[in-house]
Amino acid sequence: MKKVFFALLAFLILMIVACQPTPEEEVVIAKNSQEMITMAVSGNQEPMESMIQFSQENHLKKEVETNRKELTVSIDADIVFPDTSEVPVVRVTRGKVTREMLEAVHQVICGGGEQVVVFPRAFEQRGLDELLQQRQSGELDDLKYSSMEELDAAIAAMMSDVAAAPETAVTKPVDFSSDERMESFRFVSNEKNQTISDLFVDREDKLSYVRDLYDDSKVSYYVIQGNPINTLWPMIERGDIHLSMPQITETDARTIADRTIAALGLSTFSCAGCRVAPLCEMGIREWDETLRKNLPCVYEFLYTRQIHSVPVLFTNTSLSNDSTSLDSYAPPWYYERIRIFIDDEGIYAFLWDGPYVENEVITPSAKLLPFEEVLSRFERMIGYVYAKEEGAYVKADASIKVTRIQLGLVRVAQQGDVDAGYLVPAWIFYGVIDVDDRMYKDGYGYDGYESVLTINAIDGSVIDLSKGY
C-alpha cells in the first residue's frame, strides 16, 4: 500500500513541475534524427564566430563539479574549431571496397607487383626458423601443438617444404575482378630478400596492407584494436618501457603519408593527427618479456574525410552497432578512417576502414548551439555518463582529464535505415579516463584520441559513438 501511495505522490509532483527532464533523460532526448535535421536547417541567425567565443586564447582550464563524489573531472584543453564560418550536415551511406580502390592501392603502395603463386624458399625458411626456435626454447605454441612430438612432425614437414620451394617466388598477374567477399593478395615487396607483402580486402568495409606478411604477427591484434600508446604512456614515463624510434623524422614520414594519399586520388581526406605506434599487442603488463627490450616503433598518421573544410573527427571508437531501438538489429558499421604507418623503409602498413558514400548536403551551414551551452551540457552530464554502476568497481581516486576540445563532424545513425547516417557537427571532449582499473592500471586516452564525451552541436544531446547515435 505504501508503494502505491508514494507512486501516486511522485506522479502528482511531476505533474506540478511540468515533468522537467532529469539529467539522465537528457542523455537520450533529441535522438530523433529527423527532429535534429529540422533544427539544423532552421538557419543560422548569426555567424559561427559569435556563437563560439573563447577567452584565454582558445584555451579552457577549470575544475568541474559532478554529482559523483568518487569522480574528479578537470579541463586543461585547447579549443579547436575548423577554419570556416559554416559547418555542414551531410547524409552518407555505407560504401564498399571497390575494384578501383584495390587497383589504386595496388599501383601506389604495392608497386603494381604480381601476385605470389608459390612462396620462395626464404619465406618458407622463416616459418621453419620459428618452429626451430620453439623447439630450442621448449615453449610450445599451445594453440597449434599439444606435444613436442606434434612440433617435431611440423618441423619435418616444414623442412620438406623449404627443400622443395623455389629460390624466387612464382608469380602471376593480379586480378581484382573476383566476387569473393574476403580475399588476401600476396606480392613480392622486396626482390632481394623475397619479402612478401599482404593486401587483405573485405569488400564490404575493410582494406589493409602490411609490407611484411610475417611481421603481421607483431601488429595484428594491435592494428585491429587500436594504438598501444593509448595505455602505455605512464609506463614509458616511469621508464618501465623503452621505445626504439625510427631514424626518419616525423616531418619526412608525414611527407610520405601525404604523398600516398594524393597519389591515391583521395583529395577529400586530410590528416587528423599523428601518434607513435609501438609494435606490440595491446595487453602488455609489467611482467611481460617485452619490457626487457626496446619496443620498435613506427609513426601512425590518421586521415579522415573533410567536407566543406570541416574534418570528420577521429576517435579510438572504430565502429558502432547502429541500432536505434532495442527490438531492431543492425550490423556493425565502421567509422571511416585511413591509417598509414611509416618506418625507415617507407610504408609499413595501410588501413582503410568503412568507406562512405556522400549522398547529399542537407545544409551547408547548420544552426549550432553556443559553446557556453555545450559546455554546460558537458558539466551536467559527465557525472551521469560515468556513474558508478551496480557491480562495477570505480576507484576511490577516479578521475577524468580533458586535454582537447574540438568541433568537427561525427556520424550518427539515420532512423529507419541501417545503411545510412548523417555527418553532423559535434564537440568532442578528448582526454584521459581513469575510472576503472580492472583493465588498465593507469587509465587510457594518453594518445589524445579518446572521447571522454561527445556532444551534438545542434541539439546538445550526448552522442554514444559505440552505438552511433
N, C-alpha and C positions, 0 to 999 in steps of 0.2 A: 504493500500500500504506500509506504514511504517513497518507493521508487517512482510510482505513478505521480504522487504529489509533486516531487521535485522535478519530474519531467515536465509537468504542466506549468510549474512556476518558471522553469527555464524558457519554455516556449513563449510565455507572456512577456518576459523580459526582452527576449529577442525581438518580439513584435514592437515593443515600445521604442527600442533603439534602432528601429528600421532595418534590422538584420545587417548590421555593419560587418563586413568581411574580416575574419581573423587573418593574421599573417600567414598561417598555414594555407588558408583558402587563396591568398594572393599568389601562391606558387602556381596554382592551376587555373586562375582566371585568365581570360583573354587568350585561351588556347585555340579558339575557333579561328582557323586560318583566314576564312573569308571576312570575318569581322576585322582582323588585323589589317588585311589588304585595304578594306574600306577606310580605315584610319590612315593608312599610309598615303593613299591617293587623295585625301581630303585637301591637300595643298599646303605647302609651307607659306606661312604668312610673314616670315622673317628669315633672313639668311642664316646659314648654319653658324657663322661666326658669332652671331648674337645669342644663339642658344647654347653655345659651348664656350663659356667664359671661364678661364682659369687664372689663378694667381700664382705667384712664385715661379714664373717661367714654365708653366705647364708641368708642375710637379706638385704632388699632394702627399702630405705627411700628417698622419693623425692616428690616434688610437680609437678603436670602435668599440662601443659598449654593446654587449649582447645579452640576451636573456639566459645564457648558459654560463654559470659560474666557473665551470671547468674549462672554458674555452676563452682564449685571448686572441683578438684579431687586431692586427696593426697594418697600416698602409704607409709605405715609403716608396712611391712609384711615380715614374714619368707617365704623363698622359699623352698618348699618341693618337692622332687622327689623320685621315687622308688629306692630301694637299688638293682639295677640291671643295667647291661650295655646294655640291649636290651629291647625295648618296642614293643609289637606285634600289629598286626591288625588282628581281628578275626571276622568272619561272624557269626551272630546269627539270630535265628528266634524266633517268639513268641512261648512260651511254654504254657502249661495249668496246672492247679492244678489237679494232678493225684490222683488216689486212693491210691497209695503208699505214696504220700506226706501226705494225710489225715491220713492214718493209723500210720505213724511215729509221727505226731503231737499228735494224739490221745493217743498213748502209752507214749510218753515222757512228754507232757505237761498236758494232761487230765488224766494221770494216768491209762489209759485203762478202765475208768469207763463206766457204762452202760448209755444208753440214757434215759432221762426222758420221761415218757408217761403221767403221771398225776403229776402235781406240788404239793408239800407238803403244809401244812397249813401255815408254817412260810413264805413261798414265797408269798402266796396269801395275808397274813396279811400285808405284806409290801406295797402291792398295795392299800389295804384299808386304811392304815395309811396315805398314800399320799393324798387320797381323803378327809379324815377327816381333814387333815392339811389345805387343800384348803378351806374347809367349815368353819373352825375356823377363818382363816385369811380373808375370804371374797374375795380372789383374785382368780378368775376363770382361768382355762386353756382355753383361748378363742378358741383354735384350736379344742377342744373337746366339750366344753359346752357353751351354749349361755345364760343360766339362772341358778339360784340356784335350780329351780325345776328339771332341767336335771341332775345337780350334785347330788341332793338328790336321784334321781332314780338310778343313777350309784352306789351310796353308798349302797343303799338297795340291789341291785343285787350283789355287791361285798361281802356284809355280808353273803348272801346265799352261795356264792362260798367258803368263808372261813369256814363256818359251815360244808359244805359238803366235804371239802378237807381232805385227809388222813394226819396223823401225819408225816409220812415219804413218800418220793417220790416213785411212782410206776415206775419201770424201765424195760428196755428190752435190750438185746444185740444190739450193734450198727451195722449198715450195711451201708457201704460206696459204694455199688455197683450200686446205683441209677444213672440214666442218667439225673436227674434233673440238670439244669444249676445252679440254686441258691438254696441252702439248708442251714438250720440252725439246728445244733445239740446241745441239752442241756444235761449237765451232772451234777450230784451232786458233787460239788467240795469241800464241807465241810459237813461231815456227822453230826457233832454236831449241827450246826445251819441251816442245809439244804440249804446252799448257792448253787445257780445254776449258772454254767458257760456256756458260749455260744461259739460254734465253728461254724463260718459262712464261707461258701465257695461259691465263684463264680468260677465255674470250668474253666472259660476262663482265668482269670488273677488275682484272689484275694483269700486270705485265712486270716481269722482273728480270734483270740481267746481273749475273755475277761473273767477274772476269776469270776466276779460277774455280772450277767445279769442286775441287777438293777443299778449298778454303771456305766453301759454303757451309761446311760443318761448324765453322767457328762463329758464324753470324746468323745461322738460320733462325734460331729462336729469337734472338735479339732483333733481327730485321722485321719479324712478324709483330713482335710486341712493342717495340719502341727503342729508345736510346738509354743504355745503362747509366749514362752520366746523370740522368734524371734522379737516381737514387744514390749514386756512389760518391757524390761530391764531398760530403763530410768525411768519408774515409780517405779521400785523396788529400784533403786539407790536413788531416791528422798524420799523414804520411804512411797510412796503412796500405795504400795502393800507389804505385808509381807508374806514370804514363810515359810511353815512348812515342813522341810526336814525329810525324813525317818531316823530312827536311824541307819540302816545298812549303812556301809561305801560304797563309790563308788567302792573301790577295791573289797570288798566282793560281791557287786552286779555284778560287771564285771565278777567275777569268775562264778557266777550262769549263766549269759548270755553265756559265753564261753562254759561252760559245756553243756548247752542246744543245742547250735549249733553243738558241737561234737557228742552228743547223737543222733541228727537228721541225722548224717552222712553227714553233709554239709562241707566237708573238704576244698572245694574251696572258702568258704566265710571267710572274715576277718573283724575285727571290724574297721569301718571307722571313729568312733568317739563316743562321749557321750555328752549328754546335760541334764539339769534338765527339767522335764516336769511338769509344774503346771496343776492340773486337773481342767481346766476351759475352757470356749469357747474362740475362737479367738477374738471376737469383744468386749472385755472388755473396758470400758471407765471410766473416773474419777467418774461418778455418780453411777456406778454400786454398788450394795449392797455387792458384793464380796470383795470390797476394805475395808470393815469394819471388816473383819476377816482374819485370816491366810489362805493362799491357800495351801491345801495339795499337796505335790509333790512326784513324783517318778523319778527314773533315767531312761533315754531312751538311749539304746545302738543301734548303727546303723551298719548294716552289709551289705557289698556288695561283689560281686563276685571278685575273684582275679585270674588273668591269667598270668602265667609265672612270678610270683612275682610282678605283676603290678596290683594295685587295680582299679576297676571301681569306679569313684569318685561319692560321694553323694552330691546332691544339694536338695534344697527345691522344685524344679520343679519336680512334681511327674509323669506327663505324657506329651506326645507330640501328636500333631494331624497328624504327619507323612505325610501329603500331600505334594508332591514335585512339584505340579503345581496347578494353580488356578482352572483349569477345571477338576480336578480329586478329588475323595473322598476317604478318608482312615479313618478307625475307630481309635479312640484314642488308644495309646499304652503306658502302664505304664512302667516307668523305674524300673528295678528290684532292690528291696532293702528289707531287713528284719529289722524290728524294734522290739526290746524287751524292755518291761517296767518292772522294778523291784522295789518292795517296801519291807517293813519289812516281809511280808508273802511269798515273792518269786516272781514268775512271775505274774504280774498284767495283762499284755496284750502282745500279739504276733501278728505281722502283716507281711505278705509276699505278696508283690505286683509284678506283671509282671514277672513271672519266664521265663528265657531264655533257649534256647537250643543252645549249642555251635555246629556249623556245621563244620567249618574248620578254621585253622590258615592260613590266607592269606600270612602273612610273620611274622616270629618270631622277626624280627628286622627292624622296619620301619625307613625310612630316615626322620630325623627330622630337622626342621629349627633351626638355632642358637637362643638361648634365646634372644639375643640382637634384632633380627629381630621380634620375638614375642612381645617383649616389645614395639618396635617401632610401630607395628600394633596397640597395645592397645592404645598408646598415640594418634595415628592418628584417631582412630575410636570411642573412648569413647564419645567424644562430639557429634558425629553424632547419635550414638545409643540412647543417652539420649537427643536428640534435643527437644526444646520446640515446640511441635506440635500446630497447629492452634486449638484453643478451649480448650487446656489443660492448667491447672494452674501450673506453676512452681514457687516455692518460690524464693524470691529475694536472699536468702542465701542458695540456693540449693547446696547440697554437696554429694560427694561420697568418702568414705574412704575404701581403700583396706587394708585388715587385714591379708590375707594369699594368697599365690600364689602356686598352686600345679599342678604337672604334673601327669597325670594318663589316664585312658580310659573313654571315653564317647560314647554313642550310637548315630549314625547318620543313617538316612534312606538309604536304597538301592533303587535306582531308578528302577521303574517298578515292584516292589514287596512290597506291603504294609505290608507284614508279615515278612519281612527280614530287617536286618540292619547290620552295622559294628560297632564293638567296636574299636575306633581309638584313638591314642594319642592326648591329648589336654591339654592346660593350662587353668585352671580355676582361675580367679581373684575373690576371695571371699571378701565380705566386707559389709559395712553398706551403705544403699541407702536412701537418704533423699532429694528427688527431688519433691515430690508431697504430700502435707499434706491433701488431700481430704479424704484419707483412714486412714493414720497413722500419728498422730501428730508429733511423734518423729522419723519417719523413720522406717526402718526394716532391718533385717540382723544381729541382735545382737546375734543370736545363732551361727554364724560363718559358716553357710552353704548356704548363699545366693550368687548366682553367679552374680557378677557385670558385667562380660564379660567372655565369653568362646571362646578361640581361638584354632582352629585346628593346632596342632603342625606339621602337614605335609605340608599343603599349605597356612597356615596363614589366612584362612577365618574365619569370625566370625560365630560361631555356635549358632543358636537360639534354645535353649533347649525346648522352648514351641512348636516349630514346628518339631524339630527332625532333623534339618539339618543346 
